[in-house]
Amino acid sequence: MFAREAGRTIGASSPERNAITAGHGELGLEPRARRDTCIEMFFLTPGERGTVLSVELHSHSALSHDGRDPVDRLLEQAEAVGLDALAVTDHDEIEASLEAVELAPEYDLIGIPGMEVTSDAGHVLALGVEEIVPEGLSFLETIGRIHDLGGIAVIPHPFQESRHGVMAKVTAAELVAADAIEVYNSRLITGRANRQAEKFAAERGLPMTAGSDAHIAEMVGQAVTRIDAEDPTVAGILDAIREGRTTVEGKRTPWHISFRQAAGGAKRRVKHRLNGFWR
C-alpha cells in the first residue's frame, strides 16, 4: 500500500509513510485509487470512533474581497460533489459563514463557522468561531484569540509566501502552536509548498488537513479532509481534527481556473478599494 502525490511514491513501511499515518491510532485504513487526482492518500474507514466525513475546510464566498459566489452556490456545489460538511472561510469576515451554517441543513450538510484571519505573519484559518477574530494581531495572539472563542487554528498554505503563508515570518516553534497544518491546498503550482507543509507536519506529529481554497463555487470539493468524527457535528469534527483523525485527498485547481480566479480577484480587490476610497 502506498500514498502518491504527483508521481512521488511513499512506501508503506517508510519513515515518511509512518509519520503520515501517525495519530490515526487503531483505525482501519483502505486505499482508494483516484486517477484524476494529483494526490492519492489512504482513507479512514469507520472504526470504533464513529463516522468518516468528507469535509471542505477552506472556501470563500463573495464576501471575501477576492471571492465571487454567494453562499447558496457554495452549498449547492458541496451537496453536488457529495460532501458532508463545509466551512466558508472568508478573509477577515464571518457573516457569510454564519449564513452558511444556518442554511447548511437544507442541503443535508454540516455548516462549520469560521474565517481566514490575516495575522501580522500571514493567514490563519479559524474554524469553529462565531465571532470576528481581529486582523493584524501577532501570529500567537491570533491563535490565542481563536482558542478563546472555542475554535481551532489551522495554518493554510504555510510555505507559500506569495499567498500570505506564515513561514516567512514565524519560527518552527511558533508554528507548532497551531492545531493543524493544511498540507494540501488545491491552488498549487509545482506542489513543492504542499510537500514542505506535509513534511513539516509529519515530522512533528501535527494533524493534517486539506482545502480547495475555492474562490468560485465550482472549485468547492477540489481538496477534501476525511475526518473520523465521534459525532457528525461541528464539535465532533473539531475534536477529530485536534486529535489528528484525518486523511487528505486533493487535486490541482486547473490552470485556466486558477488564472481566472486570480484575475477576477484582482479586479474585485480594486473595486473594493475604490468603493472604500469614495465612502
Secondary structure by P-SEA (a helix, b strand, c coil): ccccccccccccccaaaaaaacccccbbbbbbbcccccbbbbbbcccccbbbbbccccccccccccccccaaaaaaaaaaacccccccccccccaaaaaaaaacccccbbbbbccccccccbbbbbccccccccccccaaaaaaaaaaacbbbbbcccccccccccccccccccccccccccccccccccaaaaaaaaaaaaaacccccccccccccccccccccccccccccaaaaaaaaaaccbbbbbbcccaaaaaaaaaaaaaaaaaaaaaaaac
